[in-house]
Amino acid sequence: MKVLALIPARGGSKRLPGKNIRDFGGRPLIAWSVEVVHGIPDICEVLVSTDDAAIAEVAVAAGAWVPWFRPSELATDSASSVDVALHALDWYETLRGPVDALLLLQPTSPLRTRSTVQRGLELFNTSARSAVVAVSPVQSHPYWCFRIEDGQLQPFVAGVEVLRRSQDLPPAFALNGALYIIAPSTLRTMRSFVPDGTRALLIDNPYEAIDIDTELDWRLAELALEMILK
């Protein structure tokens, strides 16, 4: 296969300013996502889409390609990941020709492993190239979630028994953001990374599923890394 790895890394993080180049385990956060795919034969390029000169410099030093800065309209809080991905994909395929898949790696998932990425690519290639997303068992089961109406709790999932034993709950999974793999034609047609027929790449290791969005997430990721390295 010919797979374009794309790492979207906007500079304007409000919850964790500068998080993409903040030191994590001795190297910038974004470097973990660049380096995890180095040496995977199917990866034709690791492209970073950013609007930030500091991120671009760090990404290049880590071995990524940053051929341009992301247009300003794709660097806002409202810009969608699909639009960001299509911008990079269209540019790359115009320059270098078609690819079989786009692999989206969020820099906020630094603990995903190379073997997980390879499992995802294998699943994509052996399942008629259906979209693949990484999922993990949920922390809070939807049967135990509620909404509030007029100050009163109402089951989020209607018609289910709330007070079930945990061992009686059906398995439930959530996207963890570790990776998304999709064929360019599917992304352009469906404009979603999770179209109908998407295949699940199950990640059982809770460390790999950490998605850093807050300072607490960062501290948990650092603790997880310490435990991995012991």
C-alpha positions, -999 to 999 in steps of 0.1 A, spaced: 0 0 0 9 36 -3 -2 54 29 0 91 37 4 97 74 -10 131 84 -5 148 118 -27 178 123 -12 202 148 -27 236 153 -9 262 173 -38 278 192 -45 254 220 -64 272 248 -65 244 275 -28 235 271 -10 264 254 20 251 234 11 214 241 22 201 207 59 211 214 58 208 251 84 183 265 69 149 271 93 122 283 123 140 270 111 151 235 84 173 221 49 158 222 44 159 184 77 140 179 61 108 194 35 107 166 61 114 139 86 88 151 60 60 157 56 55 120 92 58 110 103 26 92 68 13 84 71 3 47 36 14 37 41 50 49 51 71 19 53 104 38 47 118 72 31 152 67 24 177 94 -4 203 89 1 233 111 -3 270 112 25 275 137 62 281 128 75 267 161 55 234 156 68 232 120 104 236 131 100 209 158 82 185 134 109 189 107 135 181 133 116 150 142 116 138 106 83 151 93 76 170 62 60 205 66 58 219 30 34 248 38 15 265 66 -22 256 70 -46 282 56 -60 305 82 -96 293 76 -84 258 86 -67 270 118 -98 281 137 -117 264 165 -145 256 141 -124 241 114 -132 204 110 -106 176 109 -122 164 77 -115 197 59 -79 198 73 -73 163 61 -88 169 26 -67 200 22 -35 180 29 -47 150 9 -57 170 -22 -24 189 -22 -3 157 -18 -21 137 -44 -18 165 -69 19 166 -63 28 130 -58 -1 109 -72 -28 89 -55 -24 71 -22 -43 41 -10 -50 54 25 -48 84 48 -36 76 83 -45 104 107 -25 105 139 -34 130 165 -3 144 183 -23 142 216 -20 103 216 17 99 222 16 64 237 2 45 207 27 19 196 41 11 162 26 -24 165 -9 -8 169 -4 13 138 7 -17 119 -23 -37 131 -45 -9 119 -30 -8 85 -33 -46 82 -69 -45 92 -76 -18 66 -59 -38 39 -76 -71 47 -111 -57 52 -118 -45 17 -101 -12 27 -130 -1 50 -123 28 73 -105 18 105 -107 37 139 -91 29 172 -115 22 201 -112 13 238 -137 -1 263 -157 28 278 -149 42 312 -185 51 319 -210 27 304 -238 45 284 -264 25 305 -251 43 336 -252 78 320 -279 103 324 -292 136 311 -309 163 333 -344 175 325 -360 201 347 -335 192 374 -343 155 373 -321 126 361 -333 108 330 -315 77 316 -294 87 286 -303 54 269 -341 51 271 -357 18 280 -328 2 298 -325 -10 334 -301 14 351 -293 -7 382 -275 -35 364 -245 -53 377 -214 -42 358 -207 -78 347 -242 -79 331 -236 -48 309 -231 -54 272 -196 -44 259 -194 -8 249 -165 11 232 -155 46 225 -132 63 200 -99 70 216 -83 92 189 -52 70 186 -56 66 148 -80 69 119 -73 51 86 -95 58 56 -94 55 18 -93 89 1 -124 82 -20 -144 73 11 -133 105 29 -142 126 0 -176 110 -5 -187 105 31 -168 135 47 -164 115 78 -137 94 94 -163 70 108 -186 62 79 -210 32 78 -190 0 78 -161 13 98 -139 -14 113 -129 -12 150 -93 -16 160 -95 -25 197 -69 -11 220 -70 -29 253 -40 -11 268 -53 19 286 -20 37 283 -22 38 245 -57 52 247 -48 83 266 -57 114 247 -42 146 261 -66 174 263 -62 189 298 -34 193 323 -48 163 342 -46 142 310 -10 153 307 -1 143 342 -18 109 337 1 104 305 34 112 322 26 87 350 17 61 324 50 67 306 69 62 338 52 29 344 59 18 308 96 26 312 100 8 345 
